């Protein structure tokens, strides 16, 4: 009973929104005014707003029978007739006044004002208004001119008022009728929203590889990559990674780091092949750079940079930059493949969706030296998946449990009930695709800065 009273409270709290809409021609205050004689005579009146639903009852040995019933369950796209279910109940304070004519009056006025068809019902069946007496109680099936011959209605008498004009229910009508909270509306469409982490918990198996990487993001993936594996050999660096301008700037920077042109040539004479020294000893810096870059295996540049590439800080900086770009690209591409695999599962299992990035505030707790805890906040970007409203989300839910809900929660509950348990299957690559234009712009920036100092 507590649940029933709570549901009734929720329904009543929505009546103001219902009455402001255009689904029902009458509001509750108007209806109660028509029934003022009933309330004065001690009868209890309950007014509910709903719809007409046509059902078919099938029989074994006779034709099927169609019947209109009152319902509070409606979905988007339904072509329905708005209806009222007005229940009259006897209370302990009912007096003996005969208000049968008042019943006929409200029957007539509701039919006219709401442009409606009306039937009378008790707990079991339809009731004939012409054989119904309201006098010290509710009596049905009375004989003409004999108001003592009827039987008292078992529990109540209800007017089922059915507006003649049908309407097509829109998603917005559902929001008004059920009192849903909707965070996202776009172009008249309702959308449910859920973040990537929660969605993955609902549809990805806990045993699935890559789930941690999917949820924790690229920063988590960096733990699985070793930057030393991406540091280029000198031949690869000059032939595939650096553009022409940066090849020249790199060698020019090595010459500066060695002390200038004269010191560089002397070093070649001391440490490198004598034949090479004889060729370069009279060269200008531009000529020396051109010569060094045309060597087949860049042996002299190796010598100048250090045999293990560690003596020249500027050369190592260039290699580290390339390694960072290569590792980052590999990580990014594989993370994109993980996301792509996830998105494919989302599309297969849940249909149409859109993705958005939102900056949200999160909190963490830190301790000071004395052990005192402080709650701190920080901003972070979170990926959200948005899904357009679908009647499937509420198809199996009883109408009593649809009132005053968040659309996001209705969607979450529906997804859980699908019991999806999929595995991620990304196409993991052995390398990434580096944006070499941006990488070379980065390298040029610090080389130019070094040379200008």
Secondary structure, DSSP 4 states (H G I P E B T S, - for coil): -HHHHHHHHHHHHHHHHHHHSSS-SS-HHHHHHHTHHHHHTTEEEEEEEEEEEEEEE--SSS--EEEEEEES---TT-EEEEEEEEEEEE-TT----B-HHHHHHHHHHHHHHTTEEEEEE-SSSEE-GGG-EEBSSEEESPBTTBTTSSEE-SS-EEEEEEEEEEEE--HHHHHHHHT-B-SEEETTEEEEEEEHHHHHHHHB-TT-TTHHHHHH-HHHHGGG--GGGGPPPHHHIIIIIS-HHHHHHHHHHHHHHTTSHHHHHHHHHHHS-HHHHHHHTT--HHHHHHHHHHSSS-HHHHHHH-TTS-S-HHHHHHHHHHHHHHHHHHHHHHHHHHHHHHHHHHHHHH---EEEEEEEEEEEEEE-TT--EEEEEEEEEEEEEEEE--GGGTTTS-GGGSTT-BHHHHHHHHHHHTT--B-------SS----HHHHHHHHHHHHHHHHH-
